[in-house]
Each structure stands twice: as structure tokens, then as C-alpha cells.
């Protein structure tokens, strides 16, 4: 079982290294785009973090 875990980790590291060699920095950029490059968006009314694109829950009347 431990050997399987070690093998899995090695495969993951290898994939990461190959990905970095082929597309330097692009993976990180894509992740940042998905997370929002401008930083976390907060609601102007209640100050909570807005998750998604539909806005804060407080504007829905809930
Ligand atoms: Zn709000």
C-alpha cells in the first residue's frame, strides 16, 4: 500500500514537472484567472465575499 502511495506521488510530481517544462507559468495563470485575478470580490452592502457571478445573497432579498 505504501509503495502505491509513493508511486502515485512520483507520478504527480513528474506530471507537474512536465507541465511546467511545456507551459511555464501558464498553469498558475489559468488557476489565478479562475480564482479571479483582481482578488476576492466583496459585497458593497454587507462586505461578505461574493462567490460566483450572480452577486451577493443579500441583494436577492434573502
Ligand atoms: Zn451582501
PDB file of the backbone (N, CA, C, O) and the ligand in Angstrom, with CONECT records:
HET     ZN  A 101       1
ATOM      1  N   UNK A   1       0.834  -1.214   0.000  1.00  0.00           N
ATOM      2  CA  UNK A   1       0.000   0.000   0.000  1.00  0.00           C
ATOM      3  C   UNK A   1       0.863   1.255   0.000  1.00  0.00           C
ATOM      4  O   UNK A   1       0.586   2.202  -0.737  1.00  0.00           O
ATOM      5  N   UNK A   2       1.917   1.264   0.833  1.00  0.00           N
ATOM      6  CA  UNK A   2       2.774   2.447   0.897  1.00  0.00           C
ATOM      7  C   UNK A   2       3.487   2.664  -0.431  1.00  0.00           C
ATOM      8  O   UNK A   2       3.670   3.794  -0.882  1.00  0.00           O
ATOM      9  N   UNK A   3       3.883   1.551  -1.047  1.00  0.00           N
ATOM     10  CA  UNK A   3       4.548   1.675  -2.349  1.00  0.00           C
ATOM     11  C   UNK A   3       3.611   2.317  -3.370  1.00  0.00           C
ATOM     12  O   UNK A   3       4.041   3.114  -4.204  1.00  0.00           O
ATOM     13  N   UNK A   4       2.339   1.967  -3.299  1.00  0.00           N
ATOM     14  CA  UNK A   4       1.381   2.542  -4.239  1.00  0.00           C
ATOM     15  C   UNK A   4       1.270   4.048  -4.040  1.00  0.00           C
ATOM     16  O   UNK A   4       1.199   4.809  -5.005  1.00  0.00           O
ATOM     17  N   UNK A   5       1.258   4.469  -2.779  1.00  0.00           N
ATOM     18  CA  UNK A   5       1.156   5.907  -2.488  1.00  0.00           C
ATOM     19  C   UNK A   5       2.390   6.635  -2.994  1.00  0.00           C
ATOM     20  O   UNK A   5       2.283   7.699  -3.604  1.00  0.00           O
ATOM     21  N   UNK A   6       3.557   6.065  -2.742  1.00  0.00           N
ATOM     22  CA  UNK A   6       4.796   6.683  -3.208  1.00  0.00           C
ATOM     23  C   UNK A   6       4.810   6.771  -4.740  1.00  0.00           C
ATOM     24  O   UNK A   6       5.219   7.786  -5.305  1.00  0.00           O
ATOM     25  N   UNK A   7       4.370   5.720  -5.391  1.00  0.00           N
ATOM     26  CA  UNK A   7       4.330   5.719  -6.853  1.00  0.00           C
ATOM     27  C   UNK A   7       3.395   6.811  -7.356  1.00  0.00           C
ATOM     28  O   UNK A   7       3.715   7.525  -8.306  1.00  0.00           O
ATOM     29  N   UNK A   8       2.244   6.935  -6.716  1.00  0.00           N
ATOM     30  CA  UNK A   8       1.276   7.960  -7.109  1.00  0.00           C
ATOM     31  C   UNK A   8       1.876   9.348  -6.959  1.00  0.00           C
ATOM     32  O   UNK A   8       1.719  10.199  -7.834  1.00  0.00           O
ATOM     33  N   UNK A   9       2.566   9.574  -5.843  1.00  0.00           N
ATOM     34  CA  UNK A   9       3.189  10.872  -5.612  1.00  0.00           C
ATOM     35  C   UNK A   9       4.234  11.166  -6.683  1.00  0.00           C
ATOM     36  O   UNK A   9       4.301  12.276  -7.211  1.00  0.00           O
ATOM     37  N   UNK A  10       5.052  10.154  -7.000  1.00  0.00           N
ATOM     38  CA  UNK A  10       6.082  10.341  -8.021  1.00  0.00           C
ATOM     39  C   UNK A  10       5.446  10.701  -9.364  1.00  0.00           C
ATOM     40  O   UNK A  10       5.938  11.575 -10.078  1.00  0.00           O
ATOM     41  N   UNK A  11       4.358  10.027  -9.695  1.00  0.00           N
ATOM     42  CA  UNK A  11       3.675  10.314 -10.961  1.00  0.00           C
ATOM     43  C   UNK A  11       3.157  11.750 -10.965  1.00  0.00           C
ATOM     44  O   UNK A  11       3.278  12.458 -11.965  1.00  0.00           O
ATOM     45  N   UNK A  12       2.579  12.175  -9.843  1.00  0.00           N
ATOM     46  CA  UNK A  12       2.056  13.533  -9.761  1.00  0.00           C
ATOM     47  C   UNK A  12       3.176  14.560  -9.922  1.00  0.00           C
ATOM     48  O   UNK A  12       3.011  15.555 -10.628  1.00  0.00           O
ATOM     49  N   UNK A  13       4.326  14.316  -9.261  1.00  0.00           N
ATOM     50  CA  UNK A  13       5.472  15.228  -9.372  1.00  0.00           C
ATOM     51  C   UNK A  13       5.974  15.274 -10.805  1.00  0.00           C
ATOM     52  O   UNK A  13       6.290  16.341 -11.333  1.00  0.00           O
ATOM     53  N   UNK A  14       6.044  14.097 -11.431  1.00  0.00           N
ATOM     54  CA  UNK A  14       6.514  14.034 -12.822  1.00  0.00           C
ATOM     55  C   UNK A  14       5.587  14.820 -13.731  1.00  0.00           C
ATOM     56  O   UNK A  14       6.047  15.569 -14.593  1.00  0.00           O
ATOM     57  N   UNK A  15       4.282  14.654 -13.545  1.00  0.00           N
ATOM     58  CA  UNK A  15       3.318  15.383 -14.369  1.00  0.00           C
ATOM     59  C   UNK A  15       3.481  16.894 -14.168  1.00  0.00           C
ATOM     60  O   UNK A  15       3.425  17.665 -15.126  1.00  0.00           O
ATOM     61  N   UNK A  16       3.683  17.304 -12.917  1.00  0.00           N
ATOM     62  CA  UNK A  16       3.872  18.719 -12.637  1.00  0.00           C
ATOM     63  C   UNK A  16       5.120  19.266 -13.302  1.00  0.00           C
ATOM     64  O   UNK A  16       5.104  20.363 -13.861  1.00  0.00           O
ATOM     65  N   UNK A  17       6.210  18.495 -13.243  1.00  0.00           N
ATOM     66  CA  UNK A  17       7.458  18.951 -13.848  1.00  0.00           C
ATOM     67  C   UNK A  17       7.315  19.061 -15.358  1.00  0.00           C
ATOM     68  O   UNK A  17       7.760  20.040 -15.958  1.00  0.00           O
ATOM     69  N   UNK A  18       6.694  18.059 -15.972  1.00  0.00           N
ATOM     70  CA  UNK A  18       6.495  18.082 -17.426  1.00  0.00           C
ATOM     71  C   UNK A  18       5.600  19.254 -17.808  1.00  0.00           C
ATOM     72  O   UNK A  18       5.864  19.950 -18.789  1.00  0.00           O
ATOM     73  N   UNK A  19       4.542  19.469 -17.034  1.00  0.00           N
ATOM     74  CA  UNK A  19       3.642  20.584 -17.311  1.00  0.00           C
ATOM     75  C   UNK A  19       4.364  21.914 -17.225  1.00  0.00           C
ATOM     76  O   UNK A  19       4.152  22.795 -18.058  1.00  0.00           O
ATOM     77  N   UNK A  20       5.215  22.063 -16.222  1.00  0.00           N
ATOM     78  CA  UNK A  20       5.972  23.302 -16.082  1.00  0.00           C
ATOM     79  C   UNK A  20       6.935  23.485 -17.239  1.00  0.00           C
ATOM     80  O   UNK A  20       7.126  24.603 -17.718  1.00  0.00           O
ATOM     81  N   UNK A  21       7.549  22.388 -17.698  1.00  0.00           N
ATOM     82  CA  UNK A  21       8.517  22.481 -18.786  1.00  0.00           C
ATOM     83  C   UNK A  21       7.831  22.849 -20.096  1.00  0.00           C
ATOM     84  O   UNK A  21       8.371  23.608 -20.901  1.00  0.00           O
ATOM     85  N   UNK A  22       6.625  22.298 -20.302  1.00  0.00           N
ATOM     86  CA  UNK A  22       5.924  22.561 -21.558  1.00  0.00           C
ATOM     87  C   UNK A  22       5.260  23.933 -21.551  1.00  0.00           C
ATOM     88  O   UNK A  22       5.352  24.688 -22.519  1.00  0.00           O
ATOM     89  N   UNK A  23       4.585  24.244 -20.433  1.00  0.00           N
ATOM     90  CA  UNK A  23       3.859  25.515 -20.358  1.00  0.00           C
ATOM     91  C   UNK A  23       4.278  26.277 -19.105  1.00  0.00           C
ATOM     92  O   UNK A  23       3.556  26.273 -18.108  1.00  0.00           O
ATOM     93  N   UNK A  24       5.438  26.930 -19.148  1.00  0.00           N
ATOM     94  CA  UNK A  24       5.930  27.617 -17.945  1.00  0.00           C
ATOM     95  C   UNK A  24       5.002  28.748 -17.520  1.00  0.00           C
ATOM     96  O   UNK A  24       4.791  29.716 -18.250  1.00  0.00           O
ATOM     97  N   UNK A  25       4.463  28.598 -16.335  1.00  0.00           N
ATOM     98  CA  UNK A  25       3.661  29.671 -15.761  1.00  0.00           C
ATOM     99  C   UNK A  25       2.218  29.674 -16.204  1.00  0.00           C
ATOM    100  O   UNK A  25       1.390  30.342 -15.585  1.00  0.00           O
ATOM    101  N   UNK A  26       1.888  28.942 -17.267  1.00  0.00           N
ATOM    102  CA  UNK A  26       0.533  29.044 -17.801  1.00  0.00           C
ATOM    103  C   UNK A  26      -0.473  28.390 -16.877  1.00  0.00           C
ATOM    104  O   UNK A  26      -1.604  28.859 -16.754  1.00  0.00           O
ATOM    105  N   UNK A  27      -0.067  27.309 -16.225  1.00  0.00           N
ATOM    106  CA  UNK A  27      -0.997  26.612 -15.339  1.00  0.00           C
ATOM    107  C   UNK A  27      -1.379  27.528 -14.181  1.00  0.00           C
ATOM    108  O   UNK A  27      -2.552  27.641 -13.825  1.00  0.00           O
ATOM    109  N   UNK A  28      -0.392  28.171 -13.606  1.00  0.00           N
ATOM    110  CA  UNK A  28      -0.669  29.079 -12.495  1.00  0.00           C
ATOM    111  C   UNK A  28      -1.539  30.231 -12.930  1.00  0.00           C
ATOM    112  O   UNK A  28      -2.426  30.658 -12.191  1.00  0.00           O
ATOM    113  N   UNK A  29      -1.290  30.744 -14.139  1.00  0.00           N
ATOM    114  CA  UNK A  29      -2.091  31.862 -14.619  1.00  0.00           C
ATOM    115  C   UNK A  29      -3.535  31.456 -14.802  1.00  0.00           C
ATOM    116  O   UNK A  29      -4.451  32.199 -14.451  1.00  0.00           O
ATOM    117  N   UNK A  30      -3.735  30.263 -15.358  1.00  0.00           N
ATOM    118  CA  UNK A  30      -5.100  29.801 -15.555  1.00  0.00           C
ATOM    119  C   UNK A  30      -5.821  29.653 -14.229  1.00  0.00           C
ATOM    120  O   UNK A  30      -6.996  30.000 -14.105  1.00  0.00           O
ATOM    121  N   UNK A  31      -5.111  29.136 -13.242  1.00  0.00           N
ATOM    122  CA  UNK A  31      -5.724  28.973 -11.939  1.00  0.00           C
ATOM    123  C   UNK A  31      -6.098  30.336 -11.372  1.00  0.00           C
ATOM    124  O   UNK A  31      -7.181  30.508 -10.812  1.00  0.00           O
ATOM    125  N   UNK A  32      -5.192  31.308 -11.521  1.00  0.00           N
ATOM    126  CA  UNK A  32      -5.476  32.640 -10.995  1.00  0.00           C
ATOM    127  C   UNK A  32      -6.658  33.268 -11.717  1.00  0.00           C
ATOM    128  O   UNK A  32      -7.451  33.988 -11.110  1.00  0.00           O
ATOM    129  N   UNK A  33      -6.778  32.994 -13.028  1.00  0.00           N
ATOM    130  CA  UNK A  33      -7.915  33.528 -13.772  1.00  0.00           C
ATOM    131  C   UNK A  33      -9.216  32.970 -13.222  1.00  0.00           C
ATOM    132  O   UNK A  33     -10.200  33.688 -13.047  1.00  0.00           O
ATOM    133  N   UNK A  34      -9.195  31.662 -12.954  1.00  0.00           N
ATOM    134  CA  UNK A  34     -10.407  31.032 -12.448  1.00  0.00           C
ATOM    135  C   UNK A  34     -10.768  31.588 -11.073  1.00  0.00           C
ATOM    136  O   UNK A  34     -11.942  31.764 -10.747  1.00  0.00           O
ATOM    137  N   UNK A  35      -9.736  31.861 -10.271  1.00  0.00           N
ATOM    138  CA  UNK A  35     -10.000  32.340  -8.925  1.00  0.00           C
ATOM    139  C   UNK A  35     -10.297  33.830  -8.913  1.00  0.00           C
ATOM    140  O   UNK A  35     -10.815  34.356  -7.928  1.00  0.00           O
ATOM    141  N   UNK A  36      -9.971  34.513 -10.008  1.00  0.00           N
ATOM    142  CA  UNK A  36     -10.176  35.957 -10.058  1.00  0.00           C
ATOM    143  C   UNK A  36      -8.872  36.696  -9.850  1.00  0.00           C
ATOM    144  O   UNK A  36      -8.330  36.699  -8.744  1.00  0.00           O
ATOM    145  N   UNK A  37      -8.354  37.328 -10.906  1.00  0.00           N
ATOM    146  CA  UNK A  37      -7.041  37.958 -10.810  1.00  0.00           C
ATOM    147  C   UNK A  37      -7.093  39.260 -10.024  1.00  0.00           C
ATOM    148  O   UNK A  37      -6.072  39.708  -9.503  1.00  0.00           O
ATOM    149  N   UNK A  38      -8.253  39.863  -9.935  1.00  0.00           N
ATOM    150  CA  UNK A  38      -8.368  41.152  -9.249  1.00  0.00           C
ATOM    151  C   UNK A  38      -8.472  40.971  -7.740  1.00  0.00           C
ATOM    152  O   UNK A  38      -8.612  41.946  -7.002  1.00  0.00           O
ATOM    153  N   UNK A  39      -8.406  39.737  -7.290  1.00  0.00           N
ATOM    154  CA  UNK A  39      -8.563  39.483  -5.875  1.00  0.00           C
ATOM    155  C   UNK A  39     -10.009  39.183  -5.550  1.00  0.00           C
ATOM    156  O   UNK A  39     -10.879  39.282  -6.416  1.00  0.00           O
ATOM    157  N   UNK A  40     -10.266  38.820  -4.321  1.00  0.00           N
ATOM    158  CA  UNK A  40     -11.611  38.446  -3.930  1.00  0.00           C
ATOM    159  C   UNK A  40     -12.571  39.623  -4.000  1.00  0.00           C
ATOM    160  O   UNK A  40     -12.245  40.735  -3.583  1.00  0.00           O
ATOM    161  N   UNK A  41     -13.760  39.363  -4.534  1.00  0.00           N
ATOM    162  CA  UNK A  41     -14.776  40.397  -4.632  1.00  0.00           C
ATOM    163  C   UNK A  41     -15.637  40.386  -3.381  1.00  0.00           C
ATOM    164  O   UNK A  41     -16.127  39.340  -2.955  1.00  0.00           O
ATOM    165  N   UNK A  42     -15.811  41.543  -2.809  1.00  0.00           N
ATOM    166  CA  UNK A  42     -16.641  41.625  -1.616  1.00  0.00           C
ATOM    167  C   UNK A  42     -17.888  42.441  -1.907  1.00  0.00           C
ATOM    168  O   UNK A  42     -17.882  43.328  -2.760  1.00  0.00           O
ATOM    169  N   UNK A  43     -18.942  42.133  -1.198  1.00  0.00           N
ATOM    170  CA  UNK A  43     -20.207  42.848  -1.352  1.00  0.00           C
ATOM    171  C   UNK A  43     -20.073  44.259  -0.791  1.00  0.00           C
ATOM    172  O   UNK A  43     -19.510  44.468   0.283  1.00  0.00           O
ATOM    173  N   UNK A  44     -20.609  45.228  -1.548  1.00  0.00           N
ATOM    174  CA  UNK A  44     -20.520  46.615  -1.097  1.00  0.00           C
ATOM    175  C   UNK A  44     -21.512  46.902   0.022  1.00  0.00           C
ATOM    176  O   UNK A  44     -21.379  47.885   0.750  1.00  0.00           O
ATOM    177  N   UNK A  45     -22.497  46.040   0.147  1.00  0.00           N
ATOM    178  CA  UNK A  45     -23.537  46.282   1.140  1.00  0.00           C
ATOM    179  C   UNK A  45     -23.214  45.628   2.481  1.00  0.00           C
ATOM    180  O   UNK A  45     -23.303  46.254   3.537  1.00  0.00           O
ATOM    181  N   UNK A  46     -22.832  44.335   2.407  1.00  0.00           N
ATOM    182  CA  UNK A  46     -22.646  43.632   3.666  1.00  0.00           C
ATOM    183  C   UNK A  46     -21.187  43.243   3.894  1.00  0.00           C
ATOM    184  O   UNK A  46     -20.819  42.853   5.002  1.00  0.00           O
ATOM    185  N   UNK A  47     -20.329  43.347   2.827  1.00  0.00           N
ATOM    186  CA  UNK A  47     -18.907  43.110   2.998  1.00  0.00           C
ATOM    187  C   UNK A  47     -18.497  41.655   2.925  1.00  0.00           C
ATOM    188  O   UNK A  47     -17.324  41.335   3.115  1.00  0.00           O
ATOM    189  N   UNK A  48     -19.435  40.772   2.656  1.00  0.00           N
ATOM    190  CA  UNK A  48     -19.075  39.362   2.557  1.00  0.00           C
ATOM    191  C   UNK A  48     -18.424  39.079   1.219  1.00  0.00           C
ATOM    192  O   UNK A  48     -18.610  39.828   0.260  1.00  0.00           O
ATOM    193  N   UNK A  49     -17.652  37.990   1.152  1.00  0.00           N
ATOM    194  CA  UNK A  49     -17.042  37.598  -0.108  1.00  0.00           C
ATOM    195  C   UNK A  49     -18.110  37.069  -1.048  1.00  0.00           C
ATOM    196  O   UNK A  49     -18.960  36.269  -0.655  1.00  0.00           O
ATOM    197  N   UNK A  50     -18.060  37.522  -2.288  1.00  0.00           N
ATOM    198  CA  UNK A  50     -19.029  37.080  -3.281  1.00  0.00           C
ATOM    199  C   UNK A  50     -18.453  35.910  -4.046  1.00  0.00           C
ATOM    200  O   UNK A  50     -17.406  36.032  -4.682  1.00  0.00           O
ATOM    201  N   UNK A  51     -19.129  34.780  -3.986  1.00  0.00           N
ATOM    202  CA  UNK A  51     -18.698  33.578  -4.698  1.00  0.00           C
ATOM    203  C   UNK A  51     -19.613  33.394  -5.895  1.00  0.00           C
ATOM    204  O   UNK A  51     -20.832  33.310  -5.747  1.00  0.00           O
ATOM    205  N   UNK A  52     -19.014  33.331  -7.096  1.00  0.00           N
ATOM    206  CA  UNK A  52     -19.798  33.206  -8.293  1.00  0.00           C
ATOM    207  C   UNK A  52     -20.024  34.565  -8.926  1.00  0.00           C
ATOM    208  O   UNK A  52     -19.411  35.552  -8.517  1.00  0.00           O
ATOM    209  N   UNK A  53     -20.905  34.628  -9.926  1.00  0.00           N
ATOM    210  CA  UNK A  53     -21.074  35.855 -10.696  1.00  0.00           C
ATOM    211  C   UNK A  53     -22.452  36.472 -10.494  1.00  0.00           C
ATOM    212  O   UNK A  53     -22.756  37.506 -11.088  1.00  0.00           O
ATOM    213  N   UNK A  54     -23.277  35.861  -9.674  1.00  0.00           N
ATOM    214  CA  UNK A  54     -24.655  36.363  -9.529  1.00  0.00           C
ATOM    215  C   UNK A  54     -24.770  37.403  -8.430  1.00  0.00           C
ATOM    216  O   UNK A  54     -25.840  37.971  -8.215  1.00  0.00           O
ATOM    217  N   UNK A  55     -23.672  37.653  -7.736  1.00  0.00           N
ATOM    218  CA  UNK A  55     -23.712  38.666  -6.709  1.00  0.00           C
ATOM    219  C   UNK A  55     -23.997  38.081  -5.347  1.00  0.00           C
ATOM    220  O   UNK A  55     -24.062  36.865  -5.164  1.00  0.00           O
ATOM    221  N   UNK A  56     -24.165  38.972  -4.406  1.00  0.00           N
ATOM    222  CA  UNK A  56     -24.311  38.559  -3.019  1.00  0.00           C
ATOM    223  C   UNK A  56     -25.736  38.107  -2.724  1.00  0.00           C
ATOM    224  O   UNK A  56     -26.683  38.498  -3.407  1.00  0.00           O
ATOM    225  N   UNK A  57     -25.866  37.298  -1.720  1.00  0.00           N
ATOM    226  CA  UNK A  57     -27.197  36.799  -1.353  1.00  0.00           C
ATOM    227  C   UNK A  57     -28.078  37.902  -0.778  1.00  0.00           C
ATOM    228  O   UNK A  57     -29.304  37.835  -0.869  1.00  0.00           O
ATOM    229  N   UNK A  58     -27.449  38.922  -0.182  1.00  0.00           N
ATOM    230  CA  UNK A  58     -28.237  39.949   0.487  1.00  0.00           C
ATOM    231  C   UNK A  58     -29.022  40.770  -0.522  1.00  0.00           C
ATOM    232  O   UNK A  58     -29.998  41.426  -0.158  1.00  0.00           O
ATOM    233  N   UNK A  59     -28.601  40.742  -1.813  1.00  0.00           N
ATOM    234  CA  UNK A  59     -29.315  41.514  -2.839  1.00  0.00           C
ATOM    235  C   UNK A  59     -30.502  40.748  -3.389  1.00  0.00           C
ATOM    236  O   UNK A  59     -31.322  41.304  -4.120  1.00  0.00           O
ATOM    237  N   UNK A  60     -30.595  39.482  -3.040  1.00  0.00           N
ATOM    238  CA  UNK A  60     -31.701  38.669  -3.554  1.00  0.00           C
ATOM    239  C   UNK A  60     -32.916  38.735  -2.655  1.00  0.00           C
ATOM    240  O   UNK A  60     -33.933  38.093  -2.918  1.00  0.00           O
ATOM    241  N   UNK A  61     -32.809  39.488  -1.628  1.00  0.00           N
ATOM    242  CA  UNK A  61     -33.940  39.624  -0.722  1.00  0.00           C
ATOM    243  C   UNK A  61     -33.998  38.521   0.307  1.00  0.00           C
ATOM    244  O   UNK A  61     -34.992  38.380   1.020  1.00  0.00           O
ATOM    245  N   UNK A  62     -32.933  37.732   0.390  1.00  0.00           N
ATOM    246  CA  UNK A  62     -32.946  36.631   1.326  1.00  0.00           C
ATOM    247  C   UNK A  62     -32.378  37.077   2.595  1.00  0.00           C
ATOM    248  O   UNK A  62     -32.291  36.295   3.542  1.00  0.00           O
TER     249      UNK A  62
HETATM  250 ZN    ZN A 101     -24.165  41.421   0.510  1.00  0.00          ZN
END
